[in-house]
Amino acid sequence: MRHKFTYSVLLMIAIDCSVAAGDTGVGAAPLPGAEMIIDGSREMLDEKWTYWEGPRFSSSLPIKWKIVDDPVDDGTVVMTDDPVAAGGRYGTADIVTKNKYRDFRLHVEFLISKKGGNSGVYLQNRYEIQVLDGDKTKHGMGAVINETESPYAAYNGVGKWNAYDITFRAARFEDGKLTERARVSMYFNGQKVHNHVEIKKVWGGPNSGVDGGNDKGFGITDTPQGLKLQCEGHDVRYRNTWIKVLDLKENSTDFTE
């Protein structure tokens, strides 16, 4: 059964021609050529995702995250709920896409159900865009973690849907050596909050993501990796998440689509 939210998005587009494929924010429809990776169904969750088997991995397939009713709109959504992550044990039950990516345009919608709710969106399973209610620091909501300030003013708050729209350009290498660091631009609920930010390292150590344990996070490897969503035992929900593969020849993360 297809997720009802998908139909509501298409209906909205048909009614209001101002909602274009390239728009950002809650309800943005997939760009032409994009891959839907979360539509709120168990079928898509199991088809597109698996667990990240990092150093602290403690769960087991099938994925224990739940499919629950959307608390705001019709349809179902994915909830980060795995018993092994209770108490904030990050890295124990994170999920990652089976497909791996280099450059891409990403749209992800999330809702935090309770104050202090915590998750995270990991680009290439390396670089975290924080999802954390109540934190306005460089470790907080919407920050390229520890690299930028939190654009907290753009956050819609607990119990409401939020959207990250991201253009990401992977690190570049020549003869196996890093020549250009990864870069990211981001809209948060339709507001431009990060503009071509250079990401210096992988933060959080080996338990956080790929390359976190290499040279204190500076040892980035030349490998594509999946998109990861973090589970820390909190009720954070995801829906309408899609990704489009790009090939950004120029060192730019401008939104051109």
C-alpha positions in Angstrom: 0.0 0.0 0.0 1.4 3.4 -1.0 1.8 6.1 1.7 -1.1 8.5 1.8 1.2 11.5 2.2 2.6 11.0 -1.3 -0.9 11.4 -2.7 -1.5 14.5 -0.6 1.6 16.1 -2.0 0.6 15.3 -5.6 -2.9 16.7 -4.9 -1.4 19.9 -3.5 0.8 20.3 -6.6 -2.2 19.9 -8.9 -4.2 22.5 -7.0 -1.4 25.1 -6.5 0.9 25.6 -9.5 3.2 27.7 -7.4 4.5 24.5 -5.7 7.2 23.5 -8.2 9.4 20.3 -8.2 12.4 22.3 -7.1 10.8 24.0 -4.2 12.2 23.5 -0.7 10.4 23.0 2.7 7.8 20.7 4.1 5.9 19.0 1.4 8.4 19.5 -1.4 7.9 16.9 -4.1 10.8 14.8 -5.5 12.8 16.3 -8.3 12.7 14.5 -11.7 15.1 11.6 -11.4 15.1 11.6 -7.6 14.8 8.3 -5.6 12.1 8.2 -2.9 13.7 6.5 0.1 11.1 7.1 2.9 7.4 7.1 2.0 6.2 6.0 5.4 5.8 2.3 4.5 7.4 -0.8 6.0 8.0 -2.1 2.5 10.2 0.9 1.5 12.0 0.9 4.9 13.0 -2.7 4.4 13.7 -2.4 0.7 15.9 0.7 0.8 17.5 0.6 4.3 19.6 -1.6 6.6 21.4 -1.2 9.9 24.8 0.5 10.0 27.0 -2.2 11.6 29.4 0.1 13.3 31.5 -0.6 16.4 28.5 -0.3 18.8 25.9 -2.0 16.7 23.7 -4.0 19.0 20.4 -4.7 17.1 19.5 -7.2 14.4 17.5 -7.3 11.2 14.7 -6.9 10.3 14.9 -3.2 11.2 13.2 -2.5 14.6 12.2 1.1 13.8 8.4 1.4 13.8 5.8 2.4 11.2 3.3 4.7 13.0 0.5 7.1 12.1 1.5 10.6 11.1 0.6 12.8 14.1 -0.2 15.8 11.9 -1.4 14.6 8.5 -3.0 11.4 7.0 -0.7 8.4 6.3 2.1 6.6 8.1 5.7 7.6 8.9 8.9 6.0 10.2 9.8 6.4 13.9 13.3 6.0 15.4 12.4 3.4 18.0 14.8 0.6 18.7 15.1 -0.7 22.3 18.8 -1.2 22.2 19.3 2.6 21.8 17.4 3.5 24.9 19.2 6.0 27.1 20.9 7.7 24.1 23.2 4.9 23.1 24.1 6.3 19.7 25.6 4.0 17.1 23.7 0.9 18.3 20.7 1.0 15.9 21.3 3.6 13.2 19.9 2.9 9.8 21.7 3.5 6.5 20.6 3.3 2.9 21.7 0.3 0.9 22.6 2.6 -2.0 25.7 4.6 -1.6 26.2 8.2 -2.9 28.8 10.8 -3.7 27.2 14.1 -4.7 23.5 14.5 -4.2 20.5 16.7 -3.5 18.5 15.5 -0.5 15.1 16.3 1.0 14.3 14.9 4.4 11.3 15.7 6.7 11.4 15.1 10.4 9.2 15.6 13.5 10.4 15.6 17.1 7.6 14.4 19.4 9.0 15.4 22.7 11.3 18.1 24.1 14.9 17.1 23.9 14.3 14.7 21.1 17.5 13.7 19.3 18.4 12.1 16.0 20.7 13.1 13.1 21.0 13.1 9.4 24.4 11.8 8.2 25.6 12.7 4.8 27.7 9.8 3.4 27.4 8.3 6.8 30.1 10.8 7.8 29.0 14.3 8.2 26.1 15.0 10.6 23.4 17.6 10.2 22.0 17.7 13.7 18.4 17.0 14.7 18.2 18.0 18.4 15.4 19.9 20.1 16.4 22.6 22.5 20.1 22.9 21.5 21.1 26.2 19.9 24.9 25.6 20.0 27.2 24.4 17.3 26.2 20.9 18.3 22.5 21.8 18.0 19.5 21.8 15.7 20.3 22.2 12.0 24.1 22.7 12.6 26.7 21.1 10.4 27.8 19.5 13.6 30.6 21.4 15.3 31.3 23.3 12.1 28.5 26.0 12.0 26.2 27.7 14.4 22.7 26.3 14.8 20.1 28.0 12.6 17.6 27.4 15.4 15.3 30.3 14.5 14.2 28.3 11.4 13.0 25.3 13.5 9.2 24.8 13.6 9.3 23.2 17.1 8.2 20.0 18.8 5.2 18.2 17.2 5.6 19.9 13.9 7.1 18.8 10.6 10.4 20.3 9.5 12.4 19.9 6.3 16.1 19.9 5.4 16.9 20.5 1.7 20.6 19.8 1.1 23.0 19.9 -1.8 26.2 18.0 -0.9 29.5 17.7 -2.8 31.7 14.9 -1.7 35.4 15.3 -0.9 37.8 15.1 -3.9 41.0 13.2 -4.2 44.0 12.9 -6.5 46.3 10.0 -6.4 44.6 8.9 -3.2 45.2 12.2 -1.4 42.5 14.7 -0.3 42.5 17.8 -2.5 39.1 19.3 -1.7 37.0 18.8 1.4 33.3 18.0 1.3 30.9 21.0 1.0 27.3 21.5 1.8 24.5 24.1 1.4 21.2 23.8 3.1 17.7 25.2 3.4 15.8 24.6 6.7 12.1 24.9 6.3 12.6 27.0 3.1 15.2 29.3 4.6 18.8 29.3 3.4 20.9 28.6 6.5 24.2 27.1 5.2 26.0 28.3 2.1 28.8 26.1 0.6 30.1 25.2 4.1 33.4 23.3 4.0 33.3 20.3 6.4 36.7 19.8 8.0 36.4 16.4 9.5 34.1 13.5 10.7 33.1 14.3 14.3 32.1 11.8 17.0 34.7 9.1 16.7 34.3 5.6 15.2 30.9 5.1 16.9 29.4 8.0 15.0 30.1 7.1 11.3 32.5 6.0 8.6 36.0 7.4 8.9 35.3 8.8 12.4 38.2 6.7 13.8 40.7 7.6 11.0 43.2 10.1 12.1 40.8 11.7 14.7 38.2 12.1 11.9 40.5 13.8 9.4 41.3 10.6 7.6 38.5 10.8 5.0 38.5 8.0 2.5 37.6 8.2 -1.1 34.5 6.0 -0.9 30.8 6.7 -1.5 28.6 5.9 1.5 24.9 5.7 2.3 22.7 8.3 3.9 22.3 7.5 7.6 19.6 8.4 10.2 20.5 8.2 13.8 18.7 6.4 16.5 19.2 7.5 20.1 16.1 6.1 21.8 14.0 9.2 21.1 10.6 9.5 19.3 11.7 11.3 16.2 9.7 10.6 13.0 10.6 10.8 9.3 8.6 11.0 6.1 8.8 12.2 2.5 12.6 11.7 2.1 14.1 11.6 -1.3 17.6 11.9 -2.9 18.9 12.7 -6.4 22.3 11.7 -7.5 24.4 14.7 -8.8 27.8 15.0 -10.4 29.1 18.4 -9.3 32.2 19.1 -11.5 32.6 22.6 -10.1 33.4 23.1 -6.4 30.0 24.5 -5.7 26.8 23.4 -3.8 24.5 26.1 -5.2 20.9 25.0 -5.6 20.6 24.8 -9.4 17.6 22.4 -9.5 
